[in-house]
Amino acid sequence: MSTKVREFIDFWIENSIHAFDRIGAGGASQDVAELARRCIQMARDQGISERAINAEIGNLAEYIARELAAANKAETTRRQHEKGGRSEG
């Protein structure tokens, strides 16, 4: 079951965890509790229990918070490089 759980988590993270949107145009959810709730519901729909998820990755909310932080940091870095690469004015 561990491989199935890991594949589900990796797929869910890739498709559900996105960096914030500074422009304010819709942006991805940054609410860890909401994201954890969505993940658990989708996992249940796939026959995967919350217990199995926690056995695979530890605390789901903490895992999601780390993934969000990493996505936000990567996006901030990308935007800084993008801004630095263009000439202003």
N, C-alpha and C positions, 0 to 999 in steps of 0.2 A: 504493500500500500504506500510505502514511503515515496517511491518513484512517482506514483500517480499524484500524491499530495504535492510533491515538489514541482512537478510539471504544472499543476493547477496554479500554485502560488506564483510561479514565475510568469505564467501567462496572464494571470490576473493583475499582477504588479505592472507588467509591461503595458497592459491595456487600460489600466485604471488610475495609475499614479502619474500625475503630470505636474510640471512646474506651475507656479502661480503665473497669472497674467497681469503684468504691471499696467497695461493699457486699459484694463477694466472691461475688456470685451468678452465677457462670458467666463473666462478662466476656469481652471480645474478646481474641484473641491479641495480644500486644505483642512477639512474637518476630519480628524483622525477617527473619532467615534463613528461618524457617518460612513466613512470608508470601510472601517472594520465591520460594521453592520452589513454593508453591501457585500463584502467579501464572504462573510459567513453565510449569508443567504444564498449566494451563487454556489458556494461550496456544497451546501446542503442539497441544492438542486442537482449537483453532480455526484451525490452520494458520499460526500466527504464531511466528516464531523469537525466541529470547532476543536475538539480534543485532539484529533489527528493533526490539524494545522499547528496547534500549540506544541505538540510533540515534535513536529518537524522543524519549526522555526523559533520556538519560544513564544513569548507574549506577542500576539498578533498586532495589537495597537502600537506597541513599541517598535515592532518591525516596520509597520507602515510609517510611523513617525520618522524613522531613520531613512526609509526610502524617499519620503517627501523631502526631507532635508537635503538628501543627495541630489534629487531632481532640481530643487530650487537653487542649490549651489552651482550645479552644472549650467543651469539657464543663466544665472547671474554672470558667470564666467564667460559664457558664450556671448552675451550681450555686451560685456565690457570689451571683448576682443573685436566684436562687430563694430562697435562705436569707435574704437581706436583705429580700425582699419579704413575708415572713411574720412575724407576731409570735411570739416565743418565749414558751412557758409559759402 
